[in-house]
């Protein structure tokens, strides 16, 4: 796991919830002893059913969730809430693409403002250079410059997700974490967005974490697949190995239930 951009070591995330007895809260182990690493130019797919812990793991990866125990390393150095400078660098280096672009984008901000806002917040460039950067980002994700003046409601769902990807790239991150980025899209545009993410990963030498409940979609984009169940990674390997020679019963169940929506 050397030279990883982000490395998680023995990560546990536990939540206390009220159980049947007043003074006996139950402990939910959302993530239970996970080791995980992301490298430049690599897409790691995390797949599992709802409630398996994959979105909690994503929250740890992007710094939104502090683990109960375990270590988060960025470029080999620990990241903690106590080190503000390291956390700021970490925040700039990890871009996030959420499930539904309709709710992830501010409906009252133009696409230009959406793309320049992260640069403004981090004090990067001037007003003019930020606008130039925004137009470059639109070009990178295959949208015309004329889209800059539109509101999110004035473009299609697939175009909104392209805007969300452009925003995730604005701070030139080392890693993109995409949490169910195509599940809110029509089948006809899913492959376009998946191909865009794959192309960007190669062009920019990004690390990418792709999270989905759909093992066929994960197969389409991933170099390495991690199968999660009950807060643990129960199977890990390259895409062909996991598909052709699964060793875990849960993986076999996922494969047996998956419709082949996105075959090569």
Secondary structure as GFF3:
##gff-version 3
##sequence-region A 1 264
A	DSSP	beta_strand	6	17	.	.	.	ID=ss1
A	DSSP	beta_strand	26	38	.	.	.	ID=ss2
A	DSSP	beta_strand	43	47	.	.	.	ID=ss3
A	DSSP	alpha_helix	54	61	.	.	.	ID=ss4
A	DSSP	beta_strand	69	74	.	.	.	ID=ss5
A	DSSP	beta_strand	77	78	.	.	.	ID=ss6
A	DSSP	alpha_helix	84	93	.	.	.	ID=ss7
A	DSSP	beta_strand	94	97	.	.	.	ID=ss8
A	DSSP	alpha_helix	101	104	.	.	.	ID=ss9
A	DSSP	alpha_helix	111	121	.	.	.	ID=ss10
A	DSSP	alpha_helix	127	140	.	.	.	ID=ss11
A	DSSP	three_ten_helix	145	149	.	.	.	ID=ss12
A	DSSP	three_ten_helix	152	154	.	.	.	ID=ss13
A	DSSP	alpha_helix	157	169	.	.	.	ID=ss14
A	DSSP	beta_strand	175	179	.	.	.	ID=ss15
A	DSSP	alpha_helix	187	204	.	.	.	ID=ss16
A	DSSP	beta_strand	207	212	.	.	.	ID=ss17
A	DSSP	alpha_helix	215	221	.	.	.	ID=ss18
A	DSSP	beta_strand	224	229	.	.	.	ID=ss19
A	DSSP	beta_strand	232	238	.	.	.	ID=ss20
A	DSSP	alpha_helix	239	244	.	.	.	ID=ss21
A	DSSP	alpha_helix	249	257	.	.	.	ID=ss22
###
